[in-house]
Amino acid sequence: MTNEEIDRATGLARGQLLTFRLGASTYGVDILRVKEIRGWAPVTKIPHSPPHVLGVLNLRGAIVPVIDLRLRFELPEAAFSPTTVVIVLSLHTAAGQRDCGVVVDSVSDVVDVAPEAIKPPPSLKGAGNQDFIGGIATVDEQMLILLNVDQLVTQDLQPGDAAAAA
């Protein structure tokens, strides 16, 4: 796998990742895709949305959908705590740039990951659609699951969804 393929798979621009926790696992997203980190606050529920789409929030006049990654990843639900945060991500979709918030248990750190340290995710039989996993890296003996944010949430956004526009 070339560095160019790794970048396309993970969405990493410079190898800096914002890491966060969901349960016992640590995940990472490209720091350049992070628009804002906010403490948890209730959102406005949208009728008939999937269970992992918690609703929308108003971010300086833009309506931003909020997705619970625990539910999206089919992890056990956990009560929101003072460390629960919403990471607002900037996405690149076929319809243009959009923002989306993801709820995580806590934010950990910003780490540097060299492109050659990123390994492709394993192909698991019966694992369903895992296109959103861009790779796996080890930092300080801790496994990081690298998420491709464009693949992670764009299936939840309609192409003409004005509410999700940045």
Disulfide bonds with the S-S distance in Angstrom:
none
